[in-house]
Amino acid sequence: MLRKDALKKEIETENKEKGFAGFLFVITDILNSNSVALYFGDDQTKIESAFNREFKDDVIDLPGVVSRKKQIVPPLTESFN
């Protein structure tokens, strides 16, 4: 999280250059079985809905989430469909 501002700057530049609506960056701590996600983009509501949690300063805590394939992609896919 110490590099959040630098990541935000780079991601927002990439979003603009590539025409992305947003970018979700998930950081997983396998030792403590938790993840946090940073989202920089237009609308956070579908991501909040997918995980039933709210963003605070572009960060959403995902306690117990460690598997992209089983715990991140399926709820996001459902929320965006």
PDB file of N, CA, C and O in Angstrom:
ATOM      1  N   MET A   1       0.824  -1.198   0.000  1.00  0.00           N
ATOM      2  CA  MET A   1       0.000   0.000   0.000  1.00  0.00           C
ATOM      3  C   MET A   1       0.867   1.261   0.000  1.00  0.00           C
ATOM      4  O   MET A   1       0.377   2.359  -0.262  1.00  0.00           O
ATOM      5  N   LEU A   2       2.127   1.097   0.289  1.00  0.00           N
ATOM      6  CA  LEU A   2       3.021   2.247   0.271  1.00  0.00           C
ATOM      7  C   LEU A   2       3.179   2.813  -1.142  1.00  0.00           C
ATOM      8  O   LEU A   2       3.498   3.989  -1.311  1.00  0.00           O
ATOM      9  N   ARG A   3       2.957   1.984  -2.139  1.00  0.00           N
ATOM     10  CA  ARG A   3       3.110   2.420  -3.529  1.00  0.00           C
ATOM     11  C   ARG A   3       1.773   2.730  -4.200  1.00  0.00           C
ATOM     12  O   ARG A   3       1.711   2.853  -5.423  1.00  0.00           O
ATOM     13  N   LYS A   4       0.711   2.857  -3.420  1.00  0.00           N
ATOM     14  CA  LYS A   4      -0.625   3.066  -3.974  1.00  0.00           C
ATOM     15  C   LYS A   4      -0.698   4.282  -4.893  1.00  0.00           C
ATOM     16  O   LYS A   4      -1.255   4.187  -5.987  1.00  0.00           O
ATOM     17  N   ASP A   5      -0.155   5.412  -4.480  1.00  0.00           N
ATOM     18  CA  ASP A   5      -0.236   6.618  -5.289  1.00  0.00           C
ATOM     19  C   ASP A   5       0.497   6.462  -6.623  1.00  0.00           C
ATOM     20  O   ASP A   5       0.016   6.921  -7.659  1.00  0.00           O
ATOM     21  N   ALA A   6       1.648   5.820  -6.594  1.00  0.00           N
ATOM     22  CA  ALA A   6       2.390   5.583  -7.832  1.00  0.00           C
ATOM     23  C   ALA A   6       1.629   4.628  -8.742  1.00  0.00           C
ATOM     24  O   ALA A   6       1.567   4.840  -9.953  1.00  0.00           O
ATOM     25  N   LEU A   7       1.048   3.575  -8.163  1.00  0.00           N
ATOM     26  CA  LEU A   7       0.239   2.646  -8.951  1.00  0.00           C
ATOM     27  C   LEU A   7      -0.960   3.356  -9.556  1.00  0.00           C
ATOM     28  O   LEU A   7      -1.285   3.150 -10.726  1.00  0.00           O
ATOM     29  N   LYS A   8      -1.618   4.194  -8.760  1.00  0.00           N
ATOM     30  CA  LYS A   8      -2.789   4.924  -9.246  1.00  0.00           C
ATOM     31  C   LYS A   8      -2.430   5.776 -10.458  1.00  0.00           C
ATOM     32  O   LYS A   8      -3.154   5.780 -11.453  1.00  0.00           O
ATOM     33  N   LYS A   9      -1.340   6.481 -10.378  1.00  0.00           N
ATOM     34  CA  LYS A   9      -0.916   7.338 -11.486  1.00  0.00           C
ATOM     35  C   LYS A   9      -0.687   6.519 -12.754  1.00  0.00           C
ATOM     36  O   LYS A   9      -1.166   6.886 -13.827  1.00  0.00           O
ATOM     37  N   GLU A  10       0.035   5.423 -12.634  1.00  0.00           N
ATOM     38  CA  GLU A  10       0.321   4.581 -13.797  1.00  0.00           C
ATOM     39  C   GLU A  10      -0.940   3.927 -14.361  1.00  0.00           C
ATOM     40  O   GLU A  10      -1.129   3.874 -15.576  1.00  0.00           O
ATOM     41  N   ILE A  11      -1.790   3.435 -13.481  1.00  0.00           N
ATOM     42  CA  ILE A  11      -3.018   2.768 -13.927  1.00  0.00           C
ATOM     43  C   ILE A  11      -3.952   3.761 -14.598  1.00  0.00           C
ATOM     44  O   ILE A  11      -4.548   3.442 -15.627  1.00  0.00           O
ATOM     45  N   GLU A  12      -4.093   4.953 -14.040  1.00  0.00           N
ATOM     46  CA  GLU A  12      -4.958   5.961 -14.666  1.00  0.00           C
ATOM     47  C   GLU A  12      -4.422   6.378 -16.036  1.00  0.00           C
ATOM     48  O   GLU A  12      -5.202   6.626 -16.956  1.00  0.00           O
ATOM     49  N   THR A  13      -3.115   6.454 -16.177  1.00  0.00           N
ATOM     50  CA  THR A  13      -2.509   6.757 -17.476  1.00  0.00           C
ATOM     51  C   THR A  13      -2.824   5.646 -18.473  1.00  0.00           C
ATOM     52  O   THR A  13      -3.198   5.910 -19.616  1.00  0.00           O
ATOM     53  N   GLU A  14      -2.669   4.417 -18.031  1.00  0.00           N
ATOM     54  CA  GLU A  14      -2.953   3.259 -18.884  1.00  0.00           C
ATOM     55  C   GLU A  14      -4.433   3.216 -19.275  1.00  0.00           C
ATOM     56  O   GLU A  14      -4.764   2.957 -20.432  1.00  0.00           O
ATOM     57  N   ASN A  15      -5.318   3.470 -18.311  1.00  0.00           N
ATOM     58  CA  ASN A  15      -6.757   3.511 -18.601  1.00  0.00           C
ATOM     59  C   ASN A  15      -7.045   4.512 -19.709  1.00  0.00           C
ATOM     60  O   ASN A  15      -7.774   4.210 -20.654  1.00  0.00           O
ATOM     61  N   LYS A  16      -6.479   5.688 -19.592  1.00  0.00           N
ATOM     62  CA  LYS A  16      -6.726   6.751 -20.569  1.00  0.00           C
ATOM     63  C   LYS A  16      -6.159   6.387 -21.942  1.00  0.00           C
ATOM     64  O   LYS A  16      -6.839   6.539 -22.957  1.00  0.00           O
ATOM     65  N   GLU A  17      -4.919   5.910 -21.972  1.00  0.00           N
ATOM     66  CA  GLU A  17      -4.265   5.576 -23.235  1.00  0.00           C
ATOM     67  C   GLU A  17      -4.951   4.428 -23.963  1.00  0.00           C
ATOM     68  O   GLU A  17      -5.056   4.442 -25.189  1.00  0.00           O
ATOM     69  N   LYS A  18      -5.416   3.439 -23.214  1.00  0.00           N
ATOM     70  CA  LYS A  18      -6.009   2.248 -23.830  1.00  0.00           C
ATOM     71  C   LYS A  18      -7.534   2.298 -23.905  1.00  0.00           C
ATOM     72  O   LYS A  18      -8.163   1.413 -24.485  1.00  0.00           O
ATOM     73  N   GLY A  19      -8.123   3.340 -23.313  1.00  0.00           N
ATOM     74  CA  GLY A  19      -9.575   3.461 -23.348  1.00  0.00           C
ATOM     75  C   GLY A  19     -10.291   2.514 -22.400  1.00  0.00           C
ATOM     76  O   GLY A  19     -11.447   2.162 -22.635  1.00  0.00           O
ATOM     77  N   PHE A  20      -9.619   2.096 -21.326  1.00  0.00           N
ATOM     78  CA  PHE A  20     -10.241   1.216 -20.344  1.00  0.00           C
ATOM     79  C   PHE A  20     -11.189   2.018 -19.460  1.00  0.00           C
ATOM     80  O   PHE A  20     -10.910   3.171 -19.131  1.00  0.00           O
ATOM     81  N   ALA A  21     -12.303   1.413 -19.078  1.00  0.00           N
ATOM     82  CA  ALA A  21     -13.234   2.051 -18.143  1.00  0.00           C
ATOM     83  C   ALA A  21     -12.696   1.983 -16.719  1.00  0.00           C
ATOM     84  O   ALA A  21     -13.007   2.841 -15.894  1.00  0.00           O
ATOM     85  N   GLY A  22     -11.889   0.965 -16.431  1.00  0.00           N
ATOM     86  CA  GLY A  22     -11.345   0.809 -15.089  1.00  0.00           C
ATOM     87  C   GLY A  22     -10.345  -0.320 -15.039  1.00  0.00           C
ATOM     88  O   GLY A  22     -10.215  -1.102 -15.980  1.00  0.00           O
ATOM     89  N   PHE A  23      -9.642  -0.393 -13.926  1.00  0.00           N
ATOM     90  CA  PHE A  23      -8.612  -1.412 -13.734  1.00  0.00           C
ATOM     91  C   PHE A  23      -8.656  -1.866 -12.286  1.00  0.00           C
ATOM     92  O   PHE A  23      -8.557  -1.054 -11.367  1.00  0.00           O
ATOM     93  N   LEU A  24      -8.803  -3.164 -12.089  1.00  0.00           N
ATOM     94  CA  LEU A  24      -8.828  -3.758 -10.758  1.00  0.00           C
ATOM     95  C   LEU A  24      -7.503  -4.466 -10.516  1.00  0.00           C
ATOM     96  O   LEU A  24      -7.110  -5.346 -11.283  1.00  0.00           O
ATOM     97  N   PHE A  25      -6.822  -4.080  -9.453  1.00  0.00           N
ATOM     98  CA  PHE A  25      -5.523  -4.639  -9.096  1.00  0.00           C
ATOM     99  C   PHE A  25      -5.673  -5.321  -7.743  1.00  0.00           C
ATOM    100  O   PHE A  25      -5.893  -4.653  -6.733  1.00  0.00           O
ATOM    101  N   VAL A  26      -5.554  -6.655  -7.716  1.00  0.00           N
ATOM    102  CA  VAL A  26      -5.761  -7.426  -6.487  1.00  0.00           C
ATOM    103  C   VAL A  26      -4.422  -7.856  -5.913  1.00  0.00           C
ATOM    104  O   VAL A  26      -3.569  -8.393  -6.619  1.00  0.00           O
ATOM    105  N   ILE A  27      -4.252  -7.609  -4.620  1.00  0.00           N
ATOM    106  CA  ILE A  27      -3.039  -7.968  -3.896  1.00  0.00           C
ATOM    107  C   ILE A  27      -3.428  -9.022  -2.862  1.00  0.00           C
ATOM    108  O   ILE A  27      -4.259  -8.771  -1.988  1.00  0.00           O
ATOM    109  N   THR A  28      -2.820 -10.201  -2.970  1.00  0.00           N
ATOM    110  CA  THR A  28      -3.184 -11.313  -2.093  1.00  0.00           C
ATOM    111  C   THR A  28      -2.059 -11.625  -1.118  1.00  0.00           C
ATOM    112  O   THR A  28      -0.892 -11.740  -1.495  1.00  0.00           O
ATOM    113  N   ASP A  29      -2.442 -11.757   0.139  1.00  0.00           N
ATOM    114  CA  ASP A  29      -1.519 -12.140   1.216  1.00  0.00           C
ATOM    115  C   ASP A  29      -1.839 -13.592   1.563  1.00  0.00           C
ATOM    116  O   ASP A  29      -2.736 -13.862   2.361  1.00  0.00           O
ATOM    117  N   ILE A  30      -1.105 -14.517   0.963  1.00  0.00           N
ATOM    118  CA  ILE A  30      -1.425 -15.934   1.177  1.00  0.00           C
ATOM    119  C   ILE A  30      -1.112 -16.399   2.590  1.00  0.00           C
ATOM    120  O   ILE A  30      -1.698 -17.371   3.068  1.00  0.00           O
ATOM    121  N   LEU A  31      -0.193 -15.714   3.263  1.00  0.00           N
ATOM    122  CA  LEU A  31       0.143 -16.108   4.635  1.00  0.00           C
ATOM    123  C   LEU A  31      -0.996 -15.824   5.603  1.00  0.00           C
ATOM    124  O   LEU A  31      -1.193 -16.561   6.569  1.00  0.00           O
ATOM    125  N   ASN A  32      -1.747 -14.758   5.347  1.00  0.00           N
ATOM    126  CA  ASN A  32      -2.870 -14.392   6.220  1.00  0.00           C
ATOM    127  C   ASN A  32      -4.236 -14.643   5.585  1.00  0.00           C
ATOM    128  O   ASN A  32      -5.263 -14.274   6.156  1.00  0.00           O
ATOM    129  N   SER A  33      -4.254 -15.268   4.413  1.00  0.00           N
ATOM    130  CA  SER A  33      -5.495 -15.625   3.701  1.00  0.00           C
ATOM    131  C   SER A  33      -6.433 -14.432   3.508  1.00  0.00           C
ATOM    132  O   SER A  33      -7.621 -14.505   3.821  1.00  0.00           O
ATOM    133  N   ASN A  34      -5.885 -13.347   2.993  1.00  0.00           N
ATOM    134  CA  ASN A  34      -6.674 -12.150   2.714  1.00  0.00           C
ATOM    135  C   ASN A  34      -6.182 -11.497   1.441  1.00  0.00           C
ATOM    136  O   ASN A  34      -5.059 -11.732   0.995  1.00  0.00           O
ATOM    137  N   SER A  35      -7.041 -10.672   0.863  1.00  0.00           N
ATOM    138  CA  SER A  35      -6.667  -9.857  -0.285  1.00  0.00           C
ATOM    139  C   SER A  35      -7.212  -8.457  -0.094  1.00  0.00           C
ATOM    140  O   SER A  35      -8.164  -8.236   0.654  1.00  0.00           O
ATOM    141  N   VAL A  36      -6.598  -7.528  -0.777  1.00  0.00           N
ATOM    142  CA  VAL A  36      -7.135  -6.182  -0.923  1.00  0.00           C
ATOM    143  C   VAL A  36      -7.094  -5.886  -2.413  1.00  0.00           C
ATOM    144  O   VAL A  36      -6.240  -6.399  -3.136  1.00  0.00           O
ATOM    145  N   ALA A  37      -8.014  -5.062  -2.859  1.00  0.00           N
ATOM    146  CA  ALA A  37      -8.043  -4.698  -4.266  1.00  0.00           C
ATOM    147  C   ALA A  37      -8.076  -3.190  -4.395  1.00  0.00           C
ATOM    148  O   ALA A  37      -8.738  -2.490  -3.630  1.00  0.00           O
ATOM    149  N   LEU A  38      -7.347  -2.714  -5.378  1.00  0.00           N
ATOM    150  CA  LEU A  38      -7.360  -1.303  -5.736  1.00  0.00           C
ATOM    151  C   LEU A  38      -8.149  -1.193  -7.034  1.00  0.00           C
ATOM    152  O   LEU A  38      -7.954  -1.996  -7.947  1.00  0.00           O
ATOM    153  N   TYR A  39      -9.023  -0.223  -7.122  1.00  0.00           N
ATOM    154  CA  TYR A  39      -9.750  -0.007  -8.373  1.00  0.00           C
ATOM    155  C   TYR A  39      -9.668   1.459  -8.739  1.00  0.00           C
ATOM    156  O   TYR A  39      -9.997   2.342  -7.946  1.00  0.00           O
ATOM    157  N   PHE A  40      -9.222   1.695  -9.955  1.00  0.00           N
ATOM    158  CA  PHE A  40      -9.162   3.048 -10.476  1.00  0.00           C
ATOM    159  C   PHE A  40      -9.938   3.054 -11.785  1.00  0.00           C
ATOM    160  O   PHE A  40      -9.552   2.405 -12.758  1.00  0.00           O
ATOM    161  N   GLY A  41     -11.026   3.789 -11.791  1.00  0.00           N
ATOM    162  CA  GLY A  41     -11.850   3.836 -12.986  1.00  0.00           C
ATOM    163  C   GLY A  41     -13.142   4.562 -12.743  1.00  0.00           C
ATOM    164  O   GLY A  41     -13.303   5.290 -11.764  1.00  0.00           O
ATOM    165  N   ASP A  42     -14.077   4.344 -13.675  1.00  0.00           N
ATOM    166  CA  ASP A  42     -15.319   5.094 -13.710  1.00  0.00           C
ATOM    167  C   ASP A  42     -16.329   4.723 -12.635  1.00  0.00           C
ATOM    168  O   ASP A  42     -16.895   5.603 -11.986  1.00  0.00           O
ATOM    169  N   ASP A  43     -16.558   3.437 -12.441  1.00  0.00           N
ATOM    170  CA  ASP A  43     -17.670   3.021 -11.584  1.00  0.00           C
ATOM    171  C   ASP A  43     -17.267   1.832 -10.724  1.00  0.00           C
ATOM    172  O   ASP A  43     -16.880   0.783 -11.239  1.00  0.00           O
ATOM    173  N   GLN A  44     -17.360   2.003  -9.421  1.00  0.00           N
ATOM    174  CA  GLN A  44     -16.968   0.940  -8.495  1.00  0.00           C
ATOM    175  C   GLN A  44     -18.140   0.063  -8.069  1.00  0.00           C
ATOM    176  O   GLN A  44     -17.931  -0.958  -7.413  1.00  0.00           O
ATOM    177  N   THR A  45     -19.361   0.435  -8.424  1.00  0.00           N
ATOM    178  CA  THR A  45     -20.540  -0.234  -7.868  1.00  0.00           C
ATOM    179  C   THR A  45     -20.645  -1.710  -8.231  1.00  0.00           C
ATOM    180  O   THR A  45     -21.069  -2.513  -7.400  1.00  0.00           O
ATOM    181  N   LYS A  46     -20.273  -2.082  -9.438  1.00  0.00           N
ATOM    182  CA  LYS A  46     -20.371  -3.508  -9.807  1.00  0.00           C
ATOM    183  C   LYS A  46     -19.361  -4.351  -9.037  1.00  0.00           C
ATOM    184  O   LYS A  46     -19.633  -5.505  -8.705  1.00  0.00           O
ATOM    185  N   ILE A  47     -18.224  -3.787  -8.759  1.00  0.00           N
ATOM    186  CA  ILE A  47     -17.217  -4.513  -7.980  1.00  0.00           C
ATOM    187  C   ILE A  47     -17.667  -4.615  -6.529  1.00  0.00           C
ATOM    188  O   ILE A  47     -17.528  -5.667  -5.904  1.00  0.00           O
ATOM    189  N   GLU A  48     -18.202  -3.527  -5.995  1.00  0.00           N
ATOM    190  CA  GLU A  48     -18.741  -3.567  -4.630  1.00  0.00           C
ATOM    191  C   GLU A  48     -19.865  -4.600  -4.527  1.00  0.00           C
ATOM    192  O   GLU A  48     -19.959  -5.336  -3.544  1.00  0.00           O
ATOM    193  N   SER A  49     -20.704  -4.641  -5.543  1.00  0.00           N
ATOM    194  CA  SER A  49     -21.817  -5.597  -5.565  1.00  0.00           C
ATOM    195  C   SER A  49     -21.310  -7.041  -5.631  1.00  0.00           C
ATOM    196  O   SER A  49     -21.870  -7.928  -4.988  1.00  0.00           O
ATOM    197  N   ALA A  50     -20.269  -7.267  -6.397  1.00  0.00           N
ATOM    198  CA  ALA A  50     -19.725  -8.622  -6.548  1.00  0.00           C
ATOM    199  C   ALA A  50     -19.232  -9.184  -5.216  1.00  0.00           C
ATOM    200  O   ALA A  50     -19.377 -10.376  -4.942  1.00  0.00           O
ATOM    201  N   PHE A  51     -18.653  -8.321  -4.402  1.00  0.00           N
ATOM    202  CA  PHE A  51     -18.062  -8.781  -3.142  1.00  0.00           C
ATOM    203  C   PHE A  51     -18.862  -8.368  -1.914  1.00  0.00           C
ATOM    204  O   PHE A  51     -18.485  -8.686  -0.786  1.00  0.00           O
ATOM    205  N   ASN A  52     -19.961  -7.662  -2.134  1.00  0.00           N
ATOM    206  CA  ASN A  52     -20.820  -7.196  -1.046  1.00  0.00           C
ATOM    207  C   ASN A  52     -20.011  -6.431   0.012  1.00  0.00           C
ATOM    208  O   ASN A  52     -20.183  -6.618   1.216  1.00  0.00           O
ATOM    209  N   ARG A  53     -19.126  -5.566  -0.487  1.00  0.00           N
ATOM    210  CA  ARG A  53     -18.272  -4.743   0.361  1.00  0.00           C
ATOM    211  C   ARG A  53     -18.131  -3.385  -0.308  1.00  0.00           C
ATOM    212  O   ARG A  53     -18.424  -3.246  -1.496  1.00  0.00           O
ATOM    213  N   GLU A  54     -17.685  -2.382   0.442  1.00  0.00           N
ATOM    214  CA  GLU A  54     -17.543  -1.035  -0.104  1.00  0.00           C
ATOM    215  C   GLU A  54     -16.083  -0.611  -0.192  1.00  0.00           C
ATOM    216  O   GLU A  54     -15.248  -0.998   0.625  1.00  0.00           O
ATOM    217  N   PHE A  55     -15.806   0.197  -1.210  1.00  0.00           N
ATOM    218  CA  PHE A  55     -14.476   0.786  -1.356  1.00  0.00           C
ATOM    219  C   PHE A  55     -14.303   1.930  -0.375  1.00  0.00           C
ATOM    220  O   PHE A  55     -15.247   2.658  -0.070  1.00  0.00           O
ATOM    221  N   LYS A  56     -13.093   2.073   0.107  1.00  0.00           N
ATOM    222  CA  LYS A  56     -12.695   3.229   0.907  1.00  0.00           C
ATOM    223  C   LYS A  56     -11.386   3.726   0.314  1.00  0.00           C
ATOM    224  O   LYS A  56     -10.376   3.023   0.351  1.00  0.00           O
ATOM    225  N   ASP A  57     -11.402   4.915  -0.225  1.00  0.00           N
ATOM    226  CA  ASP A  57     -10.207   5.494  -0.861  1.00  0.00           C
ATOM    227  C   ASP A  57      -9.638   4.573  -1.938  1.00  0.00           C
ATOM    228  O   ASP A  57      -8.432   4.326  -1.980  1.00  0.00           O
ATOM    229  N   ASP A  58     -10.506   4.071  -2.802  1.00  0.00           N
ATOM    230  CA  ASP A  58     -10.135   3.211  -3.938  1.00  0.00           C
ATOM    231  C   ASP A  58      -9.641   1.831  -3.522  1.00  0.00           C
ATOM    232  O   ASP A  58      -9.082   1.108  -4.347  1.00  0.00           O
ATOM    233  N   VAL A  59      -9.834   1.450  -2.259  1.00  0.00           N
ATOM    234  CA  VAL A  59      -9.374   0.151  -1.747  1.00  0.00           C
ATOM    235  C   VAL A  59     -10.566  -0.612  -1.174  1.00  0.00           C
ATOM    236  O   VAL A  59     -11.395  -0.053  -0.456  1.00  0.00           O
ATOM    237  N   ILE A  60     -10.633  -1.899  -1.507  1.00  0.00           N
ATOM    238  CA  ILE A  60     -11.669  -2.759  -0.940  1.00  0.00           C
ATOM    239  C   ILE A  60     -10.964  -3.948  -0.272  1.00  0.00           C
ATOM    240  O   ILE A  60     -10.115  -4.596  -0.884  1.00  0.00           O
ATOM    241  N   ASP A  61     -11.317  -4.222   0.965  1.00  0.00           N
ATOM    242  CA  ASP A  61     -10.762  -5.372   1.688  1.00  0.00           C
ATOM    243  C   ASP A  61     -11.551  -6.615   1.329  1.00  0.00           C
ATOM    244  O   ASP A  61     -12.780  -6.587   1.259  1.00  0.00           O
ATOM    245  N   LEU A  62     -10.841  -7.698   1.104  1.00  0.00           N
ATOM    246  CA  LEU A  62     -11.464  -8.972   0.752  1.00  0.00           C
ATOM    247  C   LEU A  62     -10.962 -10.060   1.702  1.00  0.00           C
ATOM    248  O   LEU A  62     -10.133 -10.885   1.319  1.00  0.00           O
ATOM    249  N   PRO A  63     -11.462 -10.064   2.937  1.00  0.00           N
ATOM    250  CA  PRO A  63     -10.996 -11.065   3.904  1.00  0.00           C
ATOM    251  C   PRO A  63     -11.343 -12.486   3.463  1.00  0.00           C
ATOM    252  O   PRO A  63     -12.458 -12.756   3.017  1.00  0.00           O
ATOM    253  N   GLY A  64     -10.382 -13.378   3.594  1.00  0.00           N
ATOM    254  CA  GLY A  64     -10.598 -14.778   3.242  1.00  0.00           C
ATOM    255  C   GLY A  64     -10.492 -15.076   1.754  1.00  0.00           C
ATOM    256  O   GLY A  64     -10.593 -16.237   1.357  1.00  0.00           O
ATOM    257  N   VAL A  65     -10.293 -14.073   0.930  1.00  0.00           N
ATOM    258  CA  VAL A  65     -10.205 -14.269  -0.522  1.00  0.00           C
ATOM    259  C   VAL A  65      -8.741 -14.463  -0.911  1.00  0.00           C
ATOM    260  O   VAL A  65      -7.905 -13.586  -0.696  1.00  0.00           O
ATOM    261  N   VAL A  66      -8.447 -15.628  -1.488  1.00  0.00           N
ATOM    262  CA  VAL A  66      -7.083 -15.912  -1.926  1.00  0.00           C
ATOM    263  C   VAL A  66      -7.026 -16.527  -3.327  1.00  0.00           C
ATOM    264  O   VAL A  66      -5.952 -16.580  -3.926  1.00  0.00           O
ATOM    265  N   SER A  67      -8.139 -16.983  -3.849  1.00  0.00           N
ATOM    266  CA  SER A  67      -8.152 -17.655  -5.149  1.00  0.00           C
ATOM    267  C   SER A  67      -8.801 -16.775  -6.217  1.00  0.00           C
ATOM    268  O   SER A  67      -9.993 -16.475  -6.156  1.00  0.00           O
ATOM    269  N   ARG A  68      -7.990 -16.370  -7.197  1.00  0.00           N
ATOM    270  CA  ARG A  68      -8.557 -15.594  -8.306  1.00  0.00           C
ATOM    271  C   ARG A  68      -9.593 -16.421  -9.058  1.00  0.00           C
ATOM    272  O   ARG A  68     -10.671 -15.931  -9.393  1.00  0.00           O
ATOM    273  N   LYS A  69      -9.254 -17.673  -9.316  1.00  0.00           N
ATOM    274  CA  LYS A  69     -10.119 -18.531 -10.128  1.00  0.00           C
ATOM    275  C   LYS A  69     -11.439 -18.857  -9.437  1.00  0.00           C
ATOM    276  O   LYS A  69     -12.476 -18.914 -10.097  1.00  0.00           O
ATOM    277  N   LYS A  70     -11.422 -19.069  -8.136  1.00  0.00           N
ATOM    278  CA  LYS A  70     -12.631 -19.494  -7.428  1.00  0.00           C
ATOM    279  C   LYS A  70     -13.358 -18.373  -6.692  1.00  0.00           C
ATOM    280  O   LYS A  70     -14.577 -18.439  -6.531  1.00  0.00           O
ATOM    281  N   GLN A  71     -12.636 -17.341  -6.239  1.00  0.00           N
ATOM    282  CA  GLN A  71     -13.254 -16.341  -5.371  1.00  0.00           C
ATOM    283  C   GLN A  71     -13.305 -14.926  -5.954  1.00  0.00           C
ATOM    284  O   GLN A  71     -14.030 -14.079  -5.432  1.00  0.00           O
ATOM    285  N   ILE A  72     -12.563 -14.657  -7.008  1.00  0.00           N
ATOM    286  CA  ILE A  72     -12.568 -13.314  -7.575  1.00  0.00           C
ATOM    287  C   ILE A  72     -13.285 -13.276  -8.914  1.00  0.00           C
ATOM    288  O   ILE A  72     -14.201 -12.475  -9.103  1.00  0.00           O
ATOM    289  N   VAL A  73     -12.883 -14.126  -9.840  1.00  0.00           N
ATOM    290  CA  VAL A  73     -13.465 -14.080 -11.185  1.00  0.00           C
ATOM    291  C   VAL A  73     -14.960 -14.426 -11.206  1.00  0.00           C
ATOM    292  O   VAL A  73     -15.719 -13.705 -11.853  1.00  0.00           O
ATOM    293  N   PRO A  74     -15.423 -15.488 -10.537  1.00  0.00           N
ATOM    294  CA  PRO A  74     -16.858 -15.804 -10.617  1.00  0.00           C
ATOM    295  C   PRO A  74     -17.785 -14.676 -10.130  1.00  0.00           C
ATOM    296  O   PRO A  74     -18.742 -14.356 -10.836  1.00  0.00           O
ATOM    297  N   PRO A  75     -17.549 -14.054  -8.953  1.00  0.00           N
ATOM    298  CA  PRO A  75     -18.457 -12.980  -8.550  1.00  0.00           C
ATOM    299  C   PRO A  75     -18.371 -11.756  -9.465  1.00  0.00           C
ATOM    300  O   PRO A  75     -19.378 -11.085  -9.694  1.00  0.00           O
ATOM    301  N   LEU A  76     -17.192 -11.464  -9.983  1.00  0.00           N
ATOM    302  CA  LEU A  76     -17.067 -10.339 -10.910  1.00  0.00           C
ATOM    303  C   LEU A  76     -17.810 -10.621 -12.211  1.00  0.00           C
ATOM    304  O   LEU A  76     -18.498  -9.750 -12.743  1.00  0.00           O
ATOM    305  N   THR A  77     -17.666 -11.843 -12.721  1.00  0.00           N
ATOM    306  CA  THR A  77     -18.356 -12.219 -13.953  1.00  0.00           C
ATOM    307  C   THR A  77     -19.865 -12.097 -13.774  1.00  0.00           C
ATOM    308  O   THR A  77     -20.552 -11.559 -14.642  1.00  0.00           O
ATOM    309  N   GLU A  78     -20.374 -12.585 -12.673  1.00  0.00           N
ATOM    310  CA  GLU A  78     -21.802 -12.503 -12.400  1.00  0.00           C
ATOM    311  C   GLU A  78     -22.270 -11.049 -12.279  1.00  0.00           C
ATOM    312  O   GLU A  78     -23.331 -10.695 -12.794  1.00  0.00           O
ATOM    313  N   SER A  79     -21.505 -10.230 -11.617  1.00  0.00           N
ATOM    314  CA  SER A  79     -21.876  -8.841 -11.422  1.00  0.00           C
ATOM    315  C   SER A  79     -21.872  -8.050 -12.729  1.00  0.00           C
ATOM    316  O   SER A  79     -22.703  -7.162 -12.918  1.00  0.00           O
ATOM    317  N   PHE A  80     -20.952  -8.365 -13.620  1.00  0.00           N
ATOM    318  CA  PHE A  80     -20.847  -7.622 -14.882  1.00  0.00           C
ATOM    319  C   PHE A  80     -21.773  -8.166 -15.966  1.00  0.00           C
ATOM    320  O   PHE A  80     -21.976  -7.504 -16.984  1.00  0.00           O
ATOM    321  N   ASN A  81     -22.335  -9.350 -15.770  1.00  0.00           N
ATOM    322  CA  ASN A  81     -23.255  -9.902 -16.783  1.00  0.00           C
ATOM    323  C   ASN A  81     -24.653  -9.458 -16.600  1.00  0.00           C
ATOM    324  O   ASN A  81     -25.529  -9.842 -17.375  1.00  0.00           O
TER     325      ASN A  81
END
